[in-house]
Amino acid sequence: MMELKKSVQTCTKRPNIIRTITIALVVGNCLVIINQFQPLVHGPRTIELWLRIGLDYLVPFTVSNLGVLSGSRHAQP
């Protein structure tokens, strides 16, 4: 439980959250354009499409947070 709390504290530090959100927005926009452009522009806009778009942002956010945690583990003695 203490490890989870420490991980959440690391990920929610202001510099880390700004970095991970920025990465998620940049990479997420690229993924939406690559993966969802046609259905988004030409329809139909279903709940499945919006869930896929959400995942296009969630995946890079999660991966960048895992990178933050990995880097913080290596930085600690």
Secondary structure, 3 states (H helix, E strand, C coil): CHHHHHHHHHHCCHHHHHHHHHHHHHHHHHHHHHHHHHHHHHCCCCHHHHHHHHHHHHHHHHHHHHHHHHHHHHHCC
